[in-house]
Amino acid sequence: MENSDLGPLPVPPPTGRALSSSRAALLETLRAQAEPVSLSALITATGLHRNTVREHMDALVRDGLVERRRAPAEGRGRPAWLYGATFGPQATVGNEYAGLATALAALVERTSDSPADDAAAAGFDWGRRLAAETGEPTGPTPAAARRQVVEIFDRMGFEPKPDRSSVDVRLTRCPLLQAAHESPTVVCSVHLGIVRGAIAAYGHDGSASELHPFSEPGACHLRLVADRKRS
């Protein structure tokens, strides 16, 4: 059912039962993704036990809230299951972008002599472009630059939760979860490069910024450092 003004209306679980907090969180994680996600990626993102995640996925599939399909066959063994939400908000990044990002990350990891450095360099250039599109921060201060980086990551779909100073930021959603699980060195280095490139575009040095992927259940930890550049 659609409303021309509001877009697709949410559909309640067919069974009428309320979802547990863990199950609801897993469903929201899948709704944020532009491509299906493996069980292993969900385990990495949530910190839940494999059996727990599998039980929740089975229940969500039975309720019609999640669909399950086999991943493409690669080598020996049965391909893994991939899970995707059957309805809900579209992810911030489109399906085409997510698929391209996954393919490019795998390519860089296979062919580059320094995949992390090359990925960070690509992210740096991307971050400068994103900063230019977003506009100048309010005031030329490091704090303003940090707030603007948080805004960039919010628009990219990471649902950042910054502290009051926007130094310590929890990224509570990864819109490229499957790609980050398959090629964490490349994907996470790109995201860190975006941070440093955006801060540089705002006139500061962000080289000391850090990204700690999946450092806690359901979140990555981003530490934003925007030092004043020496004149």
C-alpha positions as CSV (number, residue, x, y, z in Angstrom):
1,M,0.0,0.0,0.0
2,E,1.3,3.5,-0.9
3,N,0.5,7.0,0.0
4,S,1.4,9.5,-2.7
5,D,2.6,12.0,-0.2
6,L,4.3,9.8,2.4
7,G,5.6,6.9,0.3
8,P,5.2,3.3,1.2
9,L,3.3,2.7,4.5
10,P,4.9,0.4,7.0
11,V,3.4,-3.1,7.2
12,P,3.0,-4.7,10.6
13,P,4.2,-8.3,11.2
14,P,1.6,-10.7,9.7
15,T,1.3,-12.6,12.9
16,G,0.4,-9.5,14.9
17,R,3.1,-10.3,17.5
18,A,5.5,-7.7,18.7
19,L,9.1,-8.3,17.7
20,S,11.7,-8.7,20.4
21,S,14.3,-5.9,20.7
22,S,17.1,-8.1,19.1
23,R,14.9,-9.3,16.3
24,A,13.6,-5.8,15.6
25,A,17.2,-4.5,15.5
26,L,18.2,-7.2,13.0
27,L,15.2,-6.3,10.9
28,E,16.1,-2.6,10.9
29,T,19.7,-3.5,10.0
30,L,18.4,-5.4,6.9
31,R,16.1,-2.6,6.0
32,A,19.1,-0.2,5.9
33,Q,21.0,-2.4,3.4
34,A,20.9,-2.0,-0.4
35,E,21.9,-5.6,-0.9
36,P,21.3,-8.9,0.8
37,V,23.4,-9.7,3.9
38,S,25.0,-12.9,5.0
39,L,24.5,-14.5,8.4
40,S,28.2,-13.9,9.2
41,A,28.0,-10.2,8.4
42,L,25.0,-9.9,10.7
43,I,26.9,-11.7,13.5
44,T,29.8,-9.3,13.1
45,A,27.6,-6.3,13.1
46,T,25.5,-7.2,16.1
47,G,27.8,-9.3,18.3
48,L,25.1,-11.9,18.8
49,H,25.7,-15.6,18.9
50,R,25.4,-17.4,15.5
51,N,22.5,-19.6,16.8
52,T,20.7,-16.6,18.1
53,V,21.0,-14.7,14.8
54,R,19.9,-17.8,12.8
55,E,16.8,-18.3,15.0
56,H,15.8,-14.7,14.6
57,M,16.3,-14.9,10.8
58,D,14.3,-18.1,10.6
59,A,11.4,-16.4,12.5
60,L,11.5,-13.3,10.3
61,V,11.5,-15.4,7.2
62,R,8.4,-17.3,8.5
63,D,6.7,-14.1,9.3
64,G,7.3,-12.8,5.7
65,L,9.4,-9.9,6.9
66,V,12.7,-11.2,5.5
67,E,13.4,-13.2,2.3
68,R,16.3,-15.7,2.1
69,R,18.2,-16.8,-1.0
70,R,21.5,-18.5,-1.8
71,A,24.6,-16.5,-2.6
72,P,26.3,-17.2,-5.9
73,A,28.3,-20.3,-5.9
74,E,32.1,-19.8,-5.4
75,G,34.3,-22.9,-5.2
76,R,33.3,-26.0,-3.3
77,G,30.6,-26.2,-0.7
78,R,27.1,-25.0,-0.5
79,P,26.8,-21.2,-0.9
80,A,25.8,-19.2,2.1
81,W,22.3,-17.8,2.7
82,L,21.7,-14.1,2.1
83,Y,19.0,-12.2,3.8
84,G,17.1,-9.1,2.8
85,A,14.0,-7.2,4.2
86,T,10.9,-7.7,2.1
87,F,9.6,-4.2,2.8
88,G,10.6,-0.9,4.5
89,P,12.6,2.2,3.7
90,Q,15.0,2.1,0.9
91,A,18.6,2.2,1.9
92,T,20.4,5.5,1.5
93,V,22.7,4.1,-1.1
94,G,21.0,2.4,-4.1
95,N,21.3,-1.3,-5.1
96,E,23.5,-0.4,-8.0
97,Y,25.9,1.5,-5.9
98,A,26.1,-1.2,-3.2
99,G,26.9,-3.9,-5.8
100,L,29.5,-1.7,-7.5
101,A,31.1,-0.9,-4.1
102,T,31.3,-4.6,-3.3
103,A,32.9,-5.4,-6.6
104,L,35.4,-2.5,-6.5
105,A,36.4,-3.4,-2.9
106,A,37.1,-7.0,-3.9
107,L,39.1,-5.8,-7.0
108,V,41.2,-3.5,-4.9
109,E,41.9,-6.2,-2.4
110,R,43.0,-8.6,-5.1
111,T,45.1,-6.3,-7.2
112,S,46.6,-3.6,-5.0
113,D,49.9,-3.9,-3.3
114,S,48.7,-1.6,-0.6
115,P,44.9,-2.0,-0.5
116,A,44.3,0.0,2.7
117,D,46.4,2.9,1.5
118,D,44.8,3.0,-2.0
119,A,41.4,2.7,-0.5
120,A,42.1,5.6,2.0
121,A,43.4,7.7,-0.9
122,A,40.2,7.1,-2.9
123,G,38.2,7.9,0.2
124,F,40.2,11.1,0.8
125,D,39.3,12.4,-2.7
126,W,35.7,11.4,-2.2
127,G,35.5,13.2,1.2
128,R,36.7,16.4,-0.4
129,R,34.0,16.2,-3.0
130,L,31.3,15.4,-0.3
131,A,32.5,18.4,1.7
132,A,32.2,20.7,-1.3
133,E,28.7,19.4,-2.0
134,T,27.6,19.9,1.7
135,G,29.0,23.4,1.9
136,E,31.3,25.2,4.3
137,P,30.9,24.5,8.1
138,T,29.5,27.3,10.2
139,G,32.7,29.0,11.3
140,P,36.3,28.0,10.5
141,T,36.8,26.1,13.7
142,P,37.8,22.5,14.2
143,A,34.6,21.8,16.1
144,A,32.5,23.1,13.2
145,A,34.5,20.8,10.8
146,R,33.8,17.8,13.1
147,R,30.1,18.6,13.2
148,Q,30.0,18.8,9.4
149,V,31.7,15.4,9.0
150,V,29.0,14.0,11.3
151,E,26.4,15.5,9.0
152,I,28.1,13.9,6.0
153,F,28.0,10.5,7.6
154,D,24.4,11.0,8.6
155,R,23.4,11.7,5.0
156,M,25.3,8.6,3.9
157,G,23.1,6.5,6.1
158,F,25.5,5.7,9.0
159,E,23.1,7.1,11.7
160,P,26.0,8.7,13.7
161,K,25.6,9.3,17.4
162,P,28.2,11.9,18.4
163,D,29.1,13.1,21.8
164,R,28.6,16.8,22.7
165,S,31.9,17.8,21.1
166,S,31.5,15.6,18.0
167,V,34.9,14.0,18.8
168,D,33.7,10.5,19.7
169,V,31.1,9.3,17.3
170,R,29.2,5.9,17.3
171,L,28.2,4.8,13.8
172,T,25.2,2.7,14.5
173,R,24.4,1.6,11.0
174,C,26.6,0.5,8.1
175,P,24.9,0.9,4.7
176,L,27.5,-1.3,3.1
177,L,27.5,-4.1,5.7
178,Q,28.1,-7.0,3.3
179,A,30.9,-5.2,1.5
180,A,32.5,-4.2,4.8
181,H,32.3,-7.8,6.0
182,E,33.8,-9.2,2.9
183,S,36.5,-6.6,2.4
184,P,36.9,-4.7,5.7
185,T,40.4,-3.4,5.0
186,V,39.2,-1.7,1.8
187,V,35.7,-0.5,2.7
188,C,36.6,0.8,6.2
189,S,39.7,2.5,4.9
190,V,37.6,4.3,2.3
191,H,35.3,5.5,5.1
192,L,38.2,6.8,7.1
193,G,39.6,8.4,4.0
194,I,36.3,10.3,3.6
195,V,36.7,11.6,7.1
196,R,40.2,12.9,6.5
197,G,39.4,14.3,3.1
198,A,36.4,16.2,4.3
199,I,38.3,17.7,7.3
200,A,41.1,18.7,4.9
201,A,38.5,20.4,2.7
202,Y,37.4,22.4,5.7
203,G,40.9,23.7,6.2
204,H,42.1,21.4,9.0
205,D,44.3,18.3,9.4
206,G,42.3,15.2,10.0
207,S,45.1,12.7,9.7
208,A,44.9,11.7,13.3
209,S,41.2,10.7,13.0
210,E,40.6,7.0,13.7
211,L,37.9,4.4,12.7
212,H,37.4,1.2,14.7
213,P,35.1,-1.1,12.8
214,F,32.5,-3.1,14.7
215,S,34.2,-2.2,18.0
216,E,31.0,-2.8,19.9
217,P,27.8,-4.7,19.2
218,G,25.8,-2.7,16.6
219,A,28.3,0.1,16.1
220,C,31.6,1.2,14.8
221,H,33.6,3.9,16.7
222,L,34.8,7.0,14.9
223,R,37.2,9.5,16.6
224,L,37.3,12.8,14.8
225,V,40.4,14.9,15.1
226,A,40.5,18.2,13.2
227,D,43.7,20.0,14.1
228,R,44.4,23.5,12.9
229,K,46.8,23.5,10.0
230,R,49.9,25.5,10.4
231,S,50.1,28.6,8.2
